[in-house]
Amino acid sequence: MNKLRVFLDMIKFEHTIFALPFAYIGMALAWAQSGMLAAPIDWGTLAWQFVWITVAMASARTAAMAFNRAIDAEIDARNPRTANRPIQAGKISKNAVWLAGFISLGVFLLAAWLLNTFVLMLAPIAMIGLVGYAYTKRFTWLCHIWLGVVDGAAAAGAWAAVTADLSSPIPWALWAAVAVWIAGFDLIYACQDVRIDCREGLHSIPARFGIPAALRLAQIFHALTVLLLAGVGLLAGLGWLYWLGLLIVAGLLIYEHTLVKPDDLSRVDMAFFKMNGYISVITFLAVLGGLWVQ
């Protein structure tokens, strides 16, 4: 159990909250658009989909984080910010982390299979994206975009888990919104490691173009997030509670960007962890409110 606690702490399992609410948004919107929330409601089907979407999301993120920690183990050991992580401190072996990653991929495939054939067919693409992210920083500064696209796929994947289809523009708009949101806050987070990235020959937008440019681009990405979420609201016909929630989210994103400055990154953790956790949960609640009150 101690090893399990170390592993869960290493991958920051609690930060699944960043993306899981967006998977639930995709699920809830798919239920509403497909008429599954109209009486009589098949609660058994809804519960089945909820459980396995949750398992798929959690296992996919666990696999991605495990592989990232194992692949970057040597680099992290040379970075003062990450040198005391569990692998580097000898609290867990790299082989154990690799094993946990492959087990998580197996659970992800099981969840996809139990949801529907369409999702199972898409699962290998998602797996390539999840594992491949850790390598992108070795050859392109577009690694932040890669991360956003891969993590944002959870929202569209949840829609597909319900409908076995991606022909509607709603999941694509939601996917894009989550992709630029995650890419934006990853840009902020990456500003902490500019010196290490340059020393190690790693690629990132802050290392390539500088911290001020990275923070400006993050602002642009988050403005796009709000616009794309507005598009989701219009496409799905969400009620006024959604728009109220979106205003709150826009305010939080603005506040997030006041916390970090090119010459002061001391509050990155607050911007990265707290604000984005609030944003994901509030967006989810706003969607539920928009579906409930038209």
C-alpha positions as CSV (number, residue, x, y, z in Angstrom):
1,M,0.0,0.0,0.0
2,N,2.9,2.4,0.7
3,K,4.2,1.8,-2.9
4,L,0.7,2.6,-4.2
5,R,0.5,5.8,-2.2
6,V,4.0,6.8,-3.5
7,F,2.9,6.0,-7.1
8,L,-0.4,8.0,-6.8
9,D,1.5,10.9,-5.3
10,M,4.1,10.8,-8.0
11,I,1.6,11.0,-10.9
12,K,-0.5,13.5,-9.0
13,F,-3.6,11.3,-9.3
14,E,-5.8,14.0,-7.7
15,H,-5.1,16.3,-10.7
16,T,-7.3,14.0,-12.8
17,I,-9.9,16.7,-11.8
18,F,-8.4,18.9,-14.5
19,A,-9.7,16.8,-17.4
20,L,-12.3,14.5,-15.9
21,P,-15.1,17.1,-15.6
22,F,-14.6,17.8,-19.3
23,A,-15.1,14.1,-20.1
24,Y,-18.3,14.3,-18.0
25,I,-19.3,17.4,-20.1
26,G,-18.9,15.4,-23.3
27,M,-20.9,12.6,-21.7
28,A,-23.7,14.8,-20.4
29,L,-24.1,16.7,-23.7
30,A,-24.2,13.5,-25.6
31,W,-26.9,12.2,-23.3
32,A,-28.9,15.4,-23.9
33,Q,-28.4,15.5,-27.7
34,S,-29.3,11.8,-28.1
35,G,-32.4,12.1,-26.0
36,M,-31.2,9.8,-23.3
37,L,-32.2,12.3,-20.6
38,A,-35.8,12.3,-21.7
39,A,-38.3,10.1,-19.9
40,P,-38.3,7.2,-19.5
41,I,-34.6,7.3,-18.6
42,D,-32.6,4.1,-18.8
43,W,-30.6,4.6,-15.6
44,G,-28.8,1.3,-16.0
45,T,-27.3,2.4,-19.3
46,L,-26.4,5.8,-18.0
47,A,-24.7,4.3,-14.9
48,W,-22.7,1.8,-17.1
49,Q,-21.5,4.6,-19.3
50,F,-20.6,6.9,-16.4
51,V,-18.6,4.2,-14.7
52,W,-16.6,3.1,-17.7
53,I,-16.0,6.6,-19.0
54,T,-14.6,7.4,-15.5
55,V,-12.4,4.3,-15.6
56,A,-11.2,5.1,-19.1
57,M,-10.3,8.7,-18.3
58,A,-8.5,7.9,-15.0
59,S,-6.6,4.9,-16.5
60,A,-5.5,6.9,-19.6
61,R,-4.2,9.8,-17.5
62,T,-2.5,7.4,-15.1
63,A,-0.7,5.7,-18.0
64,A,0.3,9.0,-19.5
65,M,1.8,10.3,-16.3
66,A,3.5,7.0,-15.5
67,F,5.2,6.8,-18.9
68,N,6.1,10.5,-18.7
69,R,7.8,10.0,-15.3
70,A,9.7,6.8,-16.4
71,I,10.8,8.3,-19.8
72,D,12.0,11.5,-18.2
73,A,13.6,9.9,-15.1
74,E,17.2,10.8,-16.0
75,I,16.3,14.4,-17.1
76,D,14.2,14.9,-13.9
77,A,17.1,13.8,-11.8
78,R,19.2,16.7,-13.2
79,N,16.4,19.2,-12.6
80,P,16.4,20.8,-9.1
81,R,12.6,21.2,-9.3
82,T,12.1,17.5,-9.9
83,A,15.2,15.9,-8.4
84,N,13.3,14.6,-5.3
85,R,10.5,12.9,-7.1
86,P,9.9,9.2,-6.0
87,I,12.0,7.6,-8.8
88,Q,14.9,9.9,-8.2
89,A,14.6,9.5,-4.4
90,G,14.6,5.7,-4.7
91,K,11.1,5.4,-3.3
92,I,9.8,3.4,-6.3
93,S,11.7,1.8,-9.2
94,K,11.4,2.9,-12.8
95,N,10.5,-0.6,-13.8
96,A,7.6,-0.6,-11.4
97,V,6.4,2.7,-12.9
98,W,6.7,1.2,-16.4
99,L,4.6,-1.8,-15.3
100,A,2.0,0.5,-13.8
101,G,1.8,2.4,-17.1
102,F,1.2,-0.8,-19.1
103,I,-1.4,-2.1,-16.6
104,S,-3.2,1.3,-16.9
105,L,-3.2,1.0,-20.7
106,G,-4.8,-2.5,-20.3
107,V,-7.5,-1.1,-18.1
108,F,-8.1,1.7,-20.6
109,L,-8.5,-0.8,-23.4
110,L,-10.9,-2.8,-21.3
111,A,-13.0,0.3,-20.6
112,A,-13.0,1.2,-24.3
113,W,-14.1,-2.4,-25.2
114,L,-16.9,-2.3,-22.7
115,L,-18.2,1.0,-23.9
116,N,-18.5,0.4,-27.7
117,T,-16.7,-0.8,-30.8
118,F,-16.2,2.7,-32.1
119,V,-14.3,3.8,-29.0
120,L,-12.3,0.6,-29.1
121,M,-11.2,1.3,-32.6
122,L,-10.1,4.8,-31.6
123,A,-8.2,3.6,-28.5
124,P,-4.9,2.8,-30.2
125,I,-4.7,6.4,-31.6
126,A,-5.2,7.7,-28.1
127,M,-2.6,5.3,-26.7
128,I,0.0,6.6,-29.2
129,G,-0.8,10.1,-28.2
130,L,-0.5,9.4,-24.5
131,V,2.8,7.6,-24.8
132,G,4.2,9.9,-27.4
133,Y,3.8,13.1,-25.5
134,A,6.8,12.4,-23.3
135,Y,9.0,12.3,-26.4
136,T,7.7,15.4,-28.2
137,K,9.8,17.8,-26.1
138,R,12.8,16.1,-27.5
139,F,12.2,17.3,-31.1
140,T,9.5,20.0,-31.2
141,W,8.4,23.1,-29.2
142,L,4.8,22.2,-30.3
143,C,4.8,19.7,-27.4
144,H,2.3,21.9,-25.5
145,I,-0.2,21.6,-28.4
146,W,0.3,17.9,-28.5
147,L,-0.5,17.7,-24.8
148,G,-3.6,19.8,-25.2
149,V,-4.9,17.8,-28.2
150,V,-4.3,14.4,-26.4
151,D,-5.9,15.5,-23.1
152,G,-8.7,17.3,-24.9
153,A,-9.6,14.1,-26.7
154,A,-11.1,12.9,-23.4
155,A,-14.1,15.2,-23.9
156,A,-14.8,14.0,-27.5
157,G,-14.0,10.4,-26.4
158,A,-16.8,10.6,-23.8
159,W,-19.2,11.8,-26.4
160,A,-18.2,8.9,-28.6
161,A,-18.6,6.5,-25.7
162,V,-22.3,7.5,-25.5
163,T,-23.1,7.9,-29.2
164,A,-20.5,5.8,-31.1
165,D,-20.3,8.7,-33.4
166,L,-18.4,12.0,-33.9
167,S,-20.3,13.6,-36.7
168,S,-21.7,16.4,-34.6
169,P,-19.7,19.6,-34.3
170,I,-20.3,19.8,-30.6
171,P,-17.6,17.3,-29.5
172,W,-15.1,18.8,-31.9
173,A,-15.7,22.3,-30.5
174,L,-15.4,20.9,-26.9
175,W,-12.3,19.1,-27.8
176,A,-10.7,22.2,-29.3
177,A,-11.7,24.3,-26.2
178,V,-10.1,21.8,-23.8
179,A,-7.0,21.5,-26.1
180,V,-6.2,25.2,-26.1
181,W,-7.1,25.5,-22.4
182,I,-4.6,22.7,-21.4
183,A,-2.0,24.0,-23.9
184,G,-2.3,27.4,-22.4
185,F,-1.7,26.4,-18.8
186,D,1.0,24.0,-19.8
187,L,2.8,27.0,-21.3
188,I,2.6,28.8,-18.0
189,Y,3.9,25.7,-16.2
190,A,6.8,25.2,-18.6
191,C,8.2,28.7,-17.9
192,Q,9.7,27.3,-14.7
193,D,12.1,25.0,-16.7
194,V,13.5,27.3,-19.4
195,R,17.1,27.0,-18.2
196,I,16.9,23.2,-17.7
197,D,15.2,22.8,-21.2
198,C,18.0,24.8,-22.8
199,R,20.7,22.9,-21.0
200,E,19.2,19.5,-21.8
201,G,18.5,20.4,-25.4
202,L,14.7,20.0,-24.9
203,H,12.2,21.9,-26.8
204,S,9.4,24.2,-25.5
205,I,7.8,27.5,-26.5
206,P,9.3,29.3,-23.4
207,A,12.7,28.0,-24.2
208,R,12.4,28.8,-27.9
209,F,10.7,32.2,-27.9
210,G,11.2,33.4,-24.3
211,I,8.9,33.5,-21.2
212,P,7.1,36.8,-22.1
213,A,6.1,35.4,-25.5
214,A,5.0,32.1,-23.9
215,L,2.8,34.0,-21.4
216,R,1.2,36.1,-24.2
217,L,0.5,33.0,-26.2
218,A,-1.1,31.4,-23.1
219,Q,-3.4,34.4,-22.9
220,I,-4.4,34.0,-26.5
221,F,-5.1,30.3,-26.0
222,H,-7.3,31.0,-23.0
223,A,-9.2,33.7,-24.9
224,L,-9.8,31.0,-27.6
225,T,-10.9,28.7,-24.8
226,V,-13.7,31.1,-23.8
227,L,-14.7,31.6,-27.4
228,L,-14.9,27.9,-28.2
229,L,-16.8,27.2,-25.0
230,A,-19.3,29.9,-26.1
231,G,-19.5,28.0,-29.4
232,V,-20.3,24.8,-27.5
233,G,-23.1,26.6,-25.6
234,L,-24.6,27.9,-28.8
235,L,-24.4,24.5,-30.7
236,A,-25.9,22.6,-27.7
237,G,-28.5,25.3,-27.0
238,L,-27.5,25.6,-23.4
239,G,-29.5,27.9,-21.0
240,W,-28.6,31.0,-19.1
241,L,-26.9,29.3,-16.2
242,Y,-24.3,28.0,-18.7
243,W,-23.5,31.6,-19.8
244,L,-23.3,32.8,-16.2
245,G,-20.8,30.0,-15.5
246,L,-18.8,30.9,-18.6
247,L,-18.5,34.5,-17.4
248,I,-17.1,33.1,-14.1
249,V,-14.6,30.9,-16.0
250,A,-13.5,33.9,-18.1
251,G,-12.9,35.9,-14.9
252,L,-10.9,33.0,-13.4
253,L,-8.7,32.7,-16.5
254,I,-8.0,36.5,-16.4
255,Y,-7.1,36.2,-12.7
256,E,-4.9,33.2,-13.5
257,H,-2.8,35.4,-15.8
258,T,-2.4,38.1,-13.2
259,L,-0.7,35.5,-10.9
260,V,2.3,35.0,-13.2
261,K,4.7,37.5,-14.8
262,P,7.9,37.1,-16.8
263,D,10.0,38.2,-13.9
264,D,7.9,36.5,-11.1
265,L,6.9,32.8,-11.5
266,S,6.5,32.3,-7.7
267,R,2.8,31.7,-8.0
268,V,2.8,29.3,-10.9
269,D,1.6,26.4,-8.7
270,M,-1.5,28.4,-7.6
271,A,-2.2,29.4,-11.2
272,F,-1.6,25.8,-12.5
273,F,-3.3,23.7,-9.8
274,K,-5.9,25.7,-8.0
275,M,-7.3,27.9,-10.7
276,N,-7.5,25.2,-13.3
277,G,-9.2,22.8,-10.9
278,Y,-11.8,25.5,-10.2
279,I,-12.3,26.2,-13.9
280,S,-12.9,22.6,-14.9
281,V,-15.4,22.0,-12.1
282,I,-17.3,25.3,-12.7
283,T,-17.5,24.6,-16.4
284,F,-19.0,21.2,-15.7
285,L,-21.5,22.7,-13.3
286,A,-22.4,25.4,-15.8
287,V,-23.1,22.8,-18.5
288,L,-25.4,20.9,-16.1
289,G,-27.1,24.1,-15.2
290,G,-27.5,25.0,-18.9
291,L,-29.1,21.6,-19.6
292,W,-31.4,21.9,-16.6
293,V,-32.6,25.5,-17.0
294,Q,-33.2,26.5,-20.6
